């Protein structure tokens, strides 16, 4: 009984650690993209900084939403496959 609990704990711990690491790398990637998009939009709209920020925010939002949708679909498929096993 104790071995089963410890095994389950290790499995959940590893899963949570993996999720945290992936989230950290995802955050790093998002910051890199944000900088790139901000520089690109700044060059396109050098006349009005407010419009540049608005366009940059809009682009980052679209990319983020698409990433969330994609990640949700990928991970939900894996969870369904694990449940079937």
matplotlib code that plots the C-alpha trace (Angstrom):
import matplotlib.pyplot as plt

x = [0.0, 2.8, 4.8, 1.7, 1.2, 4.9, 4.8, 1.8, 3.4, 6.6, 4.6, 2.6, 5.7, 7.5, 4.5, 4.3, 8.0, 7.8, 4.9, 6.8, 9.9, 7.9, 6.0, 9.3, 10.7, 7.4, 7.6, 11.1, 10.1, 7.1, 9.4, 11.7, 8.8, 7.4, 10.7, 11.0, 7.4, 7.8, 10.9, 9.2, 6.0, 8.1, 9.8, 6.5, 4.7, 7.4, 5.0, 2.7, 4.1, 0.6, -0.5, 2.7, 2.0, -1.6, -0.6, 2.1, -0.3, -2.8, -0.2, 1.1, -2.5, -3.3, -0.1, -0.7, -4.3, -3.3, -0.6, -3.0, -5.5, -2.8, -1.3, -4.7, -5.5, -2.2, -2.3, -5.9, -5.3, -2.4, -4.6, -7.4, -4.9, -3.5, -7.0, -7.8, -4.7]
y = [0.0, 2.5, 1.6, 2.4, 5.8, 6.6, 5.6, 7.7, 10.7, 10.3, 10.2, 13.3, 15.1, 14.3, 15.5, 18.7, 19.4, 18.8, 21.2, 23.9, 23.5, 23.6, 26.7, 28.4, 27.7, 28.8, 32.1, 32.7, 32.0, 34.4, 37.2, 36.7, 36.9, 39.9, 41.8, 40.8, 41.8, 45.1, 46.1, 45.1, 47.1, 50.1, 50.3, 50.0, 52.6, 55.1, 58.0, 57.1, 55.1, 54.4, 52.7, 50.6, 49.4, 48.6, 46.6, 44.8, 43.9, 42.6, 40.5, 39.0, 38.3, 36.4, 34.4, 33.6, 32.5, 30.3, 28.8, 28.1, 26.5, 24.3, 23.3, 22.4, 20.2, 18.4, 17.8, 16.9, 14.1, 12.8, 12.7, 10.9, 8.3, 7.8, 7.3, 4.7, 2.7]
z = [0.0, 1.0, -2.2, -4.3, -2.6, -3.0, -6.6, -7.3, -5.5, -7.6, -10.8, -9.9, -8.7, -12.0, -13.9, -12.0, -12.3, -16.0, -16.3, -14.4, -16.6, -19.8, -18.5, -17.7, -21.2, -22.7, -20.7, -22.0, -25.6, -25.1, -23.9, -26.8, -29.3, -27.5, -27.9, -31.6, -32.3, -30.4, -32.4, -35.7, -34.9, -33.7, -37.1, -38.9, -36.8, -35.8, -36.1, -33.2, -30.3, -29.0, -32.2, -32.2, -28.7, -29.6, -32.7, -30.7, -27.9, -30.5, -32.2, -28.9, -27.8, -31.1, -30.9, -27.2, -27.8, -30.7, -28.5, -25.7, -28.0, -29.6, -26.3, -24.9, -27.8, -27.7, -23.9, -23.8, -26.4, -24.3, -21.2, -23.1, -24.3, -20.8, -19.4, -22.1, -21.0]

ax = plt.figure().add_subplot(projection="3d")
ax.plot(x, y, z, "-o")
ax.set_aspect("equal")
plt.show()
